[in-house]
Amino acid sequence: MVAKANIIITALAKAAQRWSDYDYPVRQDAVNRSLEADNRFTEAAVTFAVNQQMALLTEEALRSWQEQLGWDEKRTVGVLNPGNIPFVELQDFVGVVLSGASYIGSVSSKSPALFPAFLSDVIEIYPDLRADISDWEDVVESCDILIASGSDDTMLKVSEMADEASIVSEARWIRGHRFSVSVLGGRESKDDLVSLAEDALLHEGLGCRNTALIFAPAAMEIDPVLDCFATFRGTFAAHPATTGSLKMQQAFLKAVSTPHAFADDLQFLISRGEAEPQQPGHLRWVPYENLEEVTDWLNDHTSEIQCVFTSRKLQNIIAGAEIIGSAQRPTLTWAPDQMTHTAFFKHQTRKKGV
């Protein structure tokens, strides 16, 4: 077990080292093909995602996670991957192969190139890696344990497929739609607010870790936030499809007299109102009088929220909150839907239907 785990760790780290080079031809080709697909990827955002993910795959970090995951070669884990943000497939893949299991995963047409190219590199380094890519039906039919992420409607269909394949409910990790929230205290620095822009706007608001709601003190001025959002968009320009979508939403907000603010070129849009998530890229600014009403709201909506982000000063008040600026920089072992891979795999030794 130790020898195989070490070989897999070395293969992952070597592949990540290759991909850390911006000029690596395989990476360049995969990025170019990704930008041609039907998605809202931008070159700057893809570059950010690849660099951020590859930086996580050090031998030290991989070995530490592997020790937590344990080892079980008898099972096959199927993963139905979304394609909403670049390299979203990586964490589940790494977690599966580090646990000793066989991996079979799908690839979304929205992100058809990055993960398959990276997987090919890992297999080139370690040809005996038990990992493959297939279509949805084959993934579900072939696996003992199923992980799936996507919209709520899609996850209902996945559950039906899992029923037909006799995958017991305990052996499914079905992850539907969630959104994230930022809570401001009113004294955030300029750096904090630029980081808030990254949390909200990078990847066009399409990730479950993207901030969708911003709770702010009722007396807080929004102008410094708008300035920092504009600063961020100066580096990470919005995808044209996002600006087109925001133009329609801005016109609607104006028609119904909803207070809102936006960039002149509609690279971002923020409306003021109730705590209700809007379309991706459209942020909702939610004023509050005291933090107790915010914590009460958070407690009432835990099943819908992926992450809560706040400043260090508020972390002791907002239980479980992460630091502003970490939404698009998750750790290798972060817990989607408050479930860790270690906890899920630990109890999933049964075969389907047993």
N, C-alpha and C positions, 0 to 999 in steps of 0.2 A: 504493500500500500504506500509506504513512505517513498519508495523509489519512483513509482508511477506518478504520485502527486508532485514530486520534485521535477520530473520531466515536464509535466503539464505547466507547472509554474514557470519553468525556464522558457518553454515555448511561447507562452503568453507574453512574458516580459520581453523576449527578443522581438516578437512581432510588434509590440508596442514601441520598442526602440526604433524599428524601421519606420513606423507610422508617425513618429514624432518629428521626422524630417519633412518639412513642407514640400521639398522638391522630390520626394520619393515617388517614382513614376506610377506605382500601383495606387498610391493614395491620390495623386493628381487625377488619374483616370477615373477613379471611383467618385471623387468629388465632382468632376465634370459631368459624369453620367447622372449623378444625383441632382445636379442643378437643372438638368434637362427633363426631369420627371415632373409629374403633376403634383406639386407640393408648394409650400411657401418657404422653402429654404433659400437663404441668400448665401453668397460665398463667404462673407464675413462671419455669419452665424455658424456655417458648417466648419470653417476653420477653427472657430472658438470651441465647438463641440468636440472635434477630433483631438485638439490639443489638450482639452480638459480631461477627456476620458483616458487618453494615453498616459497622461501624467500619473494616473491612479494605479496603473498596472506595473508597479515595481515588485521585485521579488519579495521584498520585506512585507509589503502590504498583502500580496497574494498568499504568502505563507501564513500570515496571521489569520486571514479569513479562512483558509483551508483548515486550519486547526480548530476553528469554531464549527465549521460545517460538518466535520466528520467524514466518513468514507463508506460508500455503499455502491458496489459495481453491479448489483443485481437489477437495478431499476432503470427504466427509461423515462426521462422527463421530456414532455412535449411543451413547446412554447409557441403560442400564437402571438406574434409580435405586431404592435402598431407601427405606424410610420410617420407619426405626427411631428417628431423632432429628430434631428440627425443622431445616429448611433444609439437610439433608445433601446436597442436590442441587447446591448453589451452586458449590462449587469446580470440579467438572467442567464445568459450564456456562460459567463465566467463562473457564476455561482454553481451552475449545474456541473460543469466539467471539473471544478475544484472539489466537488462532493463525490467524485468517482462515477457518477451516473452517465449513461449515454444521453446525448442531447439530440433532439430532432425539433427543428423550428421552422416557422414560416417566415416569409419576407414580404413586406407590404410593397405594393406597386408605387407607393408614394416615396419610398426610400429603398430602391432596388439594388443599390451598388455598394454602399459603404460596408455593411456587415458581411455580406458574402465575400468581398475582397479581403477583409481582415481575417475571416475564418479560413480562407484559402491559404493565407500566409502562415497561420498557426499550424494548419495541417501539413504544409510544406516542411515546416520545422520538425513537427512530430506527426508522421504519417499514420501512426496507430491511434490517434485521437478518435474517440467514438462520438462523432458529431456530423450531422447532416442537415440539409435544408430540403423541405418538401412542401406540398400544398396542404391546406387546412385539413382536408379529409384524411390524408395519410398521417399527418401529425396526431390527430385525435385517435385514430385507429391503432397507431403504433405505440402509444405511450401508456405507462402505468399511472403517471402523475401529470396533471395538466396545469400550466400557468397561462393565463390569457389576459390581455389588456385591450381596451377599446371603449367605444361608446356604450351606453347602457343597452341600446337596442341590439347592438352587435353581440354583447355579452349574453343577452337572453338567447340568441341563436346558438352561441357557443355552449351554453348550458344544455340546450336541447340535443346538440351533437354529443355532448359528454354522456347524457342519459342513454342515448342510443348505443354508445360504445361501452356502456356498463362501467364507466369510471365513477366510483363512489364519490359522494359529495365532499367527504373529508380529504379526498385526494385532488381537489380542485382549488386553485387560487385564482379566482375570477375577479379582475380589477376593472370596474366600470368607471364612469366619469367622476372626477373630483376636481376641485379647484383649491387654490391657496389664497391666503389672506395676509396682509401686512398691517401692523398696528403701530401708528406713530404716536410719539409723546409730545411733539411740538417743538422739541429742541434738537432735532437731528442736524448733523453737520452737512455741508455740501457734499462731502464724500458719501455720507449715508444716503442722501437723496439720489445721487447718481447710481448708487448700488440698487436703490429701490427701482429705478428705471430699468436696470438690467434684469432684475427679478420679474418685472412686469412685461417688458417689451421684447426681450430676446426670444427668438423662436416664435415671434408673432403672437405670443400669448397662448400657444397651442399645447403647451405642456401642463401636466397635472400639478407641477410645482410652480408654474407661473402665477404670480400674484394677480388676482382678479378683482379683489376688493381692498380698498385702502381705508382703514378706520383712522380718523384724524380728529384732534380736539376741535370743537366747534369754532374756537377763536383763531385757529391756525390759518395763516395766509397760504394760499395755494401757489402764488407766483414763484417762490423759490423752487417748488416742485416742478412747475412747468419749465423753468429755466434749465433745470438739471435733466429733465426728459429731453429737451431740445439738444443739450450737450451730448447725451447718449446717442440720440439719433444722428448726430454728426459723424459718429464712428460706425454705428450699426444702422444703416438706412433700412427703412421698412420695405418689405416686398411689395411690388406693385399691386398684387391682389389685395393686400391689407389696406393700402390707401384707398383702393376702389370701394372696398367694403365699408371703411370708415366714412367715406363721403356720403354714402346712402344713410348710414346711421346718424351722422351729424345733421343731415337734412330732416330726418324724422324728429330728432331731439328739438330742433328749432321749431318745427311745426307744432309740437305739443308743449312748447315753452318750458322744457326741462333745462335747468342751468347746466352749462357745460363749457369746457375749454378745449382748444385743439391747436395743433400746429398749423401754420398757414398752408403748408403742403400736405396736411392731414396724415402725418407720419405717426401721430398718436391722438387719442381722443379720451377725455375724462369727463364723465358726467357726475352730477351731484344728486344723491337720492337715497332710497332705501337700500339695505344690504342685499342686493340681488345681482348675481353675476350677469354680465352682458356678453355680447359676441366677442370672440378672441380679438385682442388688440384694443378693445374698448374697456377702459377702466372705470370702476364705480367708486367715487369719493363719498365716504359715509361719515358725516360729522357725529361726534359723540360729546356728551356733557361730562361723563365720568367713566373711568375704566371698568367699573362694575357692570355697566350695561353691555360693554364689549365682551367681557368674560362670560357673562350670562348668555349672550348670543352665540359665542363660540361653543359653549357647553351644549347648547340646544342643536348645534349643527355639526357635531363631530363626525357623523357618518358621511357628510358631504365634503369635508375639508381634508385636503392632503397634508398641507403644512401651514404653520403660522410663523411669520417672520416679524421681528421687532428689533429695537436697539438693545444694547447690553443693559442699559438702565432699566428696561422694562422686563427683562427676562425672568426676574424673580417674581414678577406679578403675573405674567402670562405663562402659565404652566406648559412646558414642552416646546416653547417657542425656539426657533432657530434665529441666527443673526441675519439681519438684512444684508443682502449681497451674497447669500449662499444658495439661493434657489436654483441657479444654473450651475452650481458647483457642488453637487451632492457627493458625499463620500462613497466609496466603493460598496460599503455595507449598509447604506441607508435603507430604511424600512418602508416600502410602499404600502399604503393603507395600514400603517402601524404593524405590519407583519414582517419579521426578518426571514431571510432564506433559511437561516439556521433553525429557527423555530418551526418553519413549515416542513423542511426536510426531516427533522428529528422524528416527527410522528407519521411520516409517510413511507412505511416499509411494506405495506400491503400491496398486493397486485389488484388490478381492477376486478371488481365483482366479488372479491373475497371478504 
